Amino acid sequence: MHRRNGYLFQKGFWGYHPQLVSFENTKEVLAITNRSGCIHSADAAAVPLDKAIPFCTKAEFRQIRM
């Protein structure tokens, strides 16, 4: 059973797992996605990274590591 991308656990509460992309040094958040609590960590992992790339290129970073 799902409710707005959440997952109903056996104990009766909804679980979510936020995934975020941030700068390493400043911890500034570039992108965040609220994911279901039962989803595998690799599923759709590239989506927030794809959202963060335009911010980095617009800021004229010479190198982006992911």
Stockholm file with secondary structure:
# STOCKHOLM 1.0

chainA/1-66         MHRRNGYLFQKGFWGYHPQLVSFENTKEVLAITNRSGCIHSADAAAVPLDKAIPFCTKAEFRQIRM
#=GR chainA/1-66 SS CCSTTCEECTTSCEEEEEEEEECTTTCCEEEEEEEETTSCTTTTTHHHHHHHHHHHHHTTCSCCCC
#=GC SS_cons        CCSTTCEECTTSCEEEEEEEEECTTTCCEEEEEEEETTSCTTTTTHHHHHHHHHHHHHTTCSCCCC
//
